[in-house]
């Protein structure tokens, strides 16, 4: 395919086209880069499929599946696109059935099989305490079981599988036997986003004096909610002046504190929601990032903290290790080892100014590896090769 050829690309995703949502942010920001390169991008998302959608459990159970809606749209519009880039499970149909002549991509922003494994761990490690939680877990489990076959079929029927980390690529290759069409494309940041975060970096003396540990993410077991109380208390015992900032929990401070079984201390700040452009300012005085998530596709929360010069401790799981492998293994902790996790936070909080400045600079350098402009170009290079083979 010649470089000057302009492509028409359709992004398909079973969630709203919203930059504040990690799953949709990937395709949205890639679309920005593709358009800068002169290509045309359209999308078919959850809101297009269900413009009048309500969020009651009954309607969730009874409405048509997103894949049914996506199938109808693609069948009517496939002739207009060279590439259809769809989330896993969104198009579990053959190209012939969909009427696709171009390239069909199945995209993972977190492989379904890995999330199923965590669901099993969650059930045994943290059994639900209330009937409401039990019912909610059952509903999520039922929906997951319903969607799992679609996820596998979408990978099977696609021309190419796009995954965000090497652990997922190994699974697709070794377990599913589809390694010949599976490629790793990590998530990234735009140049403007990297610059905004890096410029928010305050002096090391201020950050070290502030002793603030920051977490970004929705509050829940998968992202470490069950581990945080012990992490906080262990850290507080070693560094009495430590403060904790929880950003984007999606739950009120009262709900998060109740879940932690802690009162409203002045050293705990909880911000349920924020706009993306507010993040640099919110991180400007933080000292250390912490991300005890048990499973991720990649982990924007880790990448953005690194881009802000924040040394970040995370569990050694798929996603975060794509970034943290560039540092000493001290940044990656065995999942669930809250003692070692806390020890590493303490170590970073009590660093001398020179050492902290050096590691902070290294954080920014590592974040710069993950550039959307480069990732977008490499993605389209691979897509174009597969597209050329089909012609």
C-alpha positions in Angstrom: 0.0 0.0 0.0 1.4 3.4 -0.9 2.0 5.8 1.9 -0.1 8.5 0.3 -3.2 6.3 0.1 -5.9 7.6 2.5 -7.7 5.0 4.5 -11.3 5.0 5.8 -11.5 3.5 9.2 -14.4 2.5 11.4 -14.0 2.2 15.2 -16.6 -0.1 16.8 -16.9 -0.1 20.6 -19.5 -1.2 23.1 -19.1 1.8 25.4 -19.6 5.6 25.0 -17.1 7.5 22.8 -15.8 9.4 25.8 -12.2 10.4 26.5 -12.7 10.0 30.3 -13.3 6.3 29.9 -10.1 4.2 29.6 -11.6 1.6 27.2 -12.9 4.1 24.7 -10.1 6.6 25.1 -7.7 4.2 23.3 -9.6 4.2 20.0 -10.6 7.9 20.4 -7.0 9.1 20.8 -5.8 6.7 18.0 -8.5 8.2 15.8 -7.1 11.7 16.5 -3.7 10.5 15.3 -5.0 8.7 12.3 -6.9 11.9 11.3 -3.7 14.0 11.7 -2.1 11.6 9.2 -4.9 12.4 6.7 -7.1 9.3 7.2 -10.9 9.4 7.7 -12.3 7.8 10.9 -15.9 7.2 11.9 -17.2 5.4 15.0 -20.1 3.2 16.0 -20.4 3.1 19.8 -22.8 2.2 22.6 -24.7 5.5 22.3 -25.2 5.0 18.5 -26.5 1.5 19.2 -28.8 2.5 22.0 -29.6 6.2 21.7 -32.5 6.0 24.2 -30.7 3.6 26.5 -31.5 3.5 30.2 -29.3 1.8 32.8 -31.7 -0.3 34.7 -30.7 -4.0 35.3 -33.9 -5.2 33.6 -33.2 -3.3 30.4 -29.6 -4.4 30.5 -30.8 -8.0 30.6 -33.6 -7.6 28.0 -32.2 -5.2 25.3 -30.6 -6.7 22.2 -26.8 -7.3 22.5 -24.5 -4.6 21.2 -23.0 -7.1 18.7 -26.5 -7.5 17.1 -26.7 -3.7 16.6 -23.1 -3.5 15.4 -23.7 -6.3 12.9 -26.7 -4.4 11.4 -24.7 -1.2 11.1 -21.6 -2.9 9.6 -23.6 -4.9 7.1 -25.1 -1.6 5.8 -21.9 0.4 5.8 -18.9 -2.1 5.4 -18.5 -1.1 1.8 -17.4 2.4 2.9 -14.4 1.3 5.0 -11.0 -0.1 4.4 -10.5 -1.1 8.0 -13.0 -2.0 10.8 -11.3 -1.9 14.2 -13.7 -3.4 16.8 -13.4 -4.3 20.5 -13.2 -8.0 21.2 -16.7 -9.5 21.2 -18.3 -6.6 19.3 -18.3 -8.4 15.9 -18.3 -12.2 16.4 -19.2 -12.9 12.8 -17.5 -13.9 9.6 -16.4 -11.2 7.2 -18.7 -12.8 4.6 -21.7 -12.5 6.9 -20.8 -8.9 7.6 -20.0 -8.0 4.0 -16.5 -6.8 4.8 -14.0 -6.6 1.9 -11.3 -4.8 3.8 -9.5 -5.6 7.1 -11.4 -6.8 10.2 -9.4 -6.1 13.4 -10.4 -7.5 16.9 -9.0 -5.1 19.6 -8.3 -6.0 23.2 -8.0 -3.3 25.8 -7.9 -6.1 28.4 -8.3 -9.7 27.3 -11.5 -11.3 28.4 -9.8 -14.5 29.6 -7.5 -12.5 32.0 -10.5 -10.7 33.5 -12.3 -14.1 34.0 -9.4 -15.3 36.0 -9.6 -12.3 38.3 -13.3 -12.8 38.7 -12.6 -16.3 40.0 -9.9 -15.0 42.4 -12.3 -12.3 43.6 -15.0 -14.8 44.4 -12.7 -16.9 46.6 -10.6 -14.1 48.1 -13.3 -11.6 48.9 -16.7 -13.3 49.1 -19.6 -10.9 49.1 -20.9 -9.8 52.5 -24.3 -8.5 51.5 -27.2 -9.8 49.3 -27.0 -6.7 47.2 -23.3 -7.3 46.4 -24.0 -11.0 45.8 -26.8 -10.1 43.3 -24.5 -7.6 41.6 -21.7 -10.1 41.3 -24.1 -12.7 39.9 -25.4 -10.2 37.3 -21.9 -9.3 36.2 -20.9 -13.0 36.1 -24.0 -13.9 34.0 -23.3 -11.1 31.5 -19.6 -12.1 31.3 -20.5 -15.8 30.6 -23.0 -14.6 28.0 -20.3 -12.5 26.2 -17.3 -14.8 26.5 -18.2 -16.9 23.4 -18.6 -13.8 21.4 -15.1 -12.6 22.5 -13.5 -15.8 21.4 -15.4 -15.9 18.1 -14.5 -12.3 17.3 -10.8 -13.1 17.7 -11.2 -16.2 15.6 -13.1 -14.5 12.8 -10.8 -11.4 12.6 -7.9 -10.9 10.2 -5.8 -9.4 12.9 -5.8 -9.2 16.7 -4.5 -6.0 18.4 -3.5 -6.5 22.1 -1.9 -3.9 24.5 0.6 -6.1 26.2 3.0 -9.1 25.7 1.2 -11.3 28.3 -1.9 -11.2 26.2 0.0 -11.9 23.0 1.5 -15.0 24.7 -1.9 -16.2 25.6 -3.4 -15.6 22.2 -0.4 -17.5 20.7 0.1 -20.3 23.2 -3.5 -21.0 24.4 -5.7 -19.9 21.5 -3.2 -20.8 18.7 -3.7 -17.4 16.9 -0.3 -16.0 17.3 0.4 -15.5 13.6 -2.2 -12.7 13.5 -1.7 -11.1 16.9 0.3 -7.9 17.5 1.2 -5.8 20.5 0.4 -2.1 20.4 0.6 -0.4 23.8 -1.4 2.6 24.8 0.2 6.1 24.6 -0.1 9.8 25.2 -0.2 12.6 22.8 2.8 15.0 22.7 0.6 17.8 24.2 -0.6 15.5 27.0 3.0 14.4 27.8 4.1 18.1 27.8 1.2 19.1 30.1 2.0 16.4 32.6 5.8 16.9 32.5 5.4 20.7 33.0 3.3 20.0 36.1 6.3 18.5 37.8 7.0 20.5 40.9 10.5 20.8 42.6 11.7 17.6 44.3 11.9 19.4 47.6 8.2 20.3 47.5 7.1 16.9 46.4 9.2 15.1 49.1 7.9 17.5 51.7 4.3 17.0 50.7 4.5 13.2 51.2 1.5 12.5 49.1 0.6 9.1 47.6 -1.8 9.2 44.7 -4.0 6.5 43.2 -6.1 7.0 40.0 -8.9 4.7 39.1 -12.4 3.5 39.8 -12.9 2.1 43.3 -13.2 -1.7 43.2 -11.6 -5.0 44.1 -9.9 -5.3 40.8 -8.0 -2.1 41.3 -6.9 -3.0 44.8 -9.7 -1.6 47.0 -9.5 -4.5 49.4 -5.8 -3.9 49.9 -5.8 -0.2 50.5 -6.7 0.0 54.2 -3.7 -2.1 55.2 -1.4 -0.3 52.7 -2.4 3.0 54.2 -1.9 1.9 57.8 1.4 0.3 57.2 2.7 3.4 55.3 1.3 5.7 58.0 3.1 3.8 60.7 6.5 4.4 59.0 5.8 7.9 57.6 3.4 9.7 60.0 3.1 12.7 57.8 1.9 10.8 54.7 -1.2 11.8 52.9 -3.3 9.9 50.3 -5.1 11.2 47.3 -7.7 9.0 45.5 -8.7 10.3 42.0 -11.6 9.2 39.8 -13.0 6.7 42.3 -16.6 7.1 40.8 -17.9 6.7 44.3 -18.4 9.4 47.0 -15.8 9.9 49.7 -18.4 8.5 52.2 -18.8 5.3 50.2 -15.0 4.8 49.8 -14.3 5.4 53.5 -17.1 3.1 54.5 -15.6 0.4 52.3 -12.2 1.0 53.9 -13.8 1.0 57.3 -12.1 4.3 58.1 -13.3 7.6 59.4 -12.8 10.9 57.5 -9.2 11.7 58.3 -7.7 14.9 57.0 -4.9 13.0 55.4 -7.2 11.1 53.1 -8.6 13.1 50.1 -11.1 11.5 47.7 -12.1 13.0 44.3 -14.8 10.9 42.7 -14.6 12.6 39.3 -12.4 15.0 37.4 -11.9 16.1 33.8 -8.8 14.9 31.9 -7.3 18.4 31.6 -7.4 18.8 35.4 -5.0 15.9 36.0 -1.7 17.7 35.6 -2.7 20.2 38.3 -4.1 17.4 40.6 -0.7 15.6 40.4 1.5 18.6 40.6 2.4 18.2 44.3 2.2 14.4 44.6 5.2 12.4 45.7 4.6 8.8 44.8 2.1 6.9 42.6 0.5 3.7 43.8 -1.6 1.3 41.7 -2.4 -2.1 43.3 -4.5 -3.3 40.4 -4.8 -7.1 39.9 -5.3 -7.0 36.2 -5.2 -4.3 33.5 -5.1 -4.2 29.7 -2.4 -1.5 30.0 -2.9 1.1 32.6 -3.3 4.8 31.7 -3.2 5.5 35.4 0.4 4.3 35.6 1.5 6.0 32.3 0.2 9.4 33.3 1.8 9.3 36.7 5.1 8.4 35.1 4.7 11.2 32.6 4.3 13.6 35.6 7.6 12.4 37.0 5.9 10.3 39.7 7.7 7.0 40.6 4.9 4.5 40.8 4.5 1.2 42.6 2.2 -1.4 41.1 1.4 -5.0 41.3 3.4 -7.1 38.8 0.6 -7.9 36.4 -0.1 -7.6 32.7 -0.4 -4.0 31.6 1.6 -2.1 34.2 4.7 -4.3 33.7 4.8 -3.1 30.1 6.0 0.3 31.5 7.6 -0.7 34.8 9.9 -3.3 33.3 12.0 -0.3 32.3 12.9 0.3 35.9 14.4 -1.9 38.6 12.0 -4.7 39.8 11.4 -2.7 43.0 8.5 -0.9 41.3 6.7 -4.2 40.7 5.3 -6.1 43.6 3.8 -9.6 43.8 0.0 -9.1 43.7 -1.5 -9.0 47.1 1.8 -8.5 49.0 0.7 -5.4 50.8 3.7 -5.4 53.2 6.2 -5.1 50.3 3.9 -2.7 48.5 3.9 -0.4 51.5 7.6 -0.8 52.1 8.4 0.4 48.6 6.1 3.4 49.0 7.9 4.2 52.2 11.3 3.9 50.5 10.3 6.4 47.8 8.7 8.8 50.3 11.9 8.9 52.3 14.4 9.3 49.4 17.0 12.0 49.4 16.4 14.8 47.0 19.1 13.9 44.4 17.9 10.3 44.1 14.3 11.3 43.9 15.1 13.8 41.2 17.0 11.2 39.2 14.2 8.7 39.3 11.6 11.3 38.6 13.5 12.3 35.4 13.7 8.6 34.4 9.9 8.3 34.9 9.3 11.0 32.3 11.8 9.4 29.9 10.0 6.1 30.1 6.6 7.7 29.6 7.9 9.3 26.4 8.5 5.9 24.9 4.7 5.5 24.8 3.8 8.1 22.1 0.5 7.9 20.3 2.0 9.4 17.2 4.5 6.6 16.9 2.0 3.9 18.0 -0.5 5.1 15.5 2.0 4.9 12.6 3.2 1.5 13.6 -0.4 0.3 14.0 -1.3 1.4 10.5 1.9 0.0 9.0 0.8 -3.5 10.2 -2.8 -3.0 9.2 -1.7 -1.9 5.7 0.5 -5.0 5.3 -2.5 -7.3 6.1 -4.7 -5.2 3.9 -2.3 -5.5 1.0 -2.1 -9.3 1.4 -5.9 -9.5 0.9 -5.8 -7.6 -2.4 
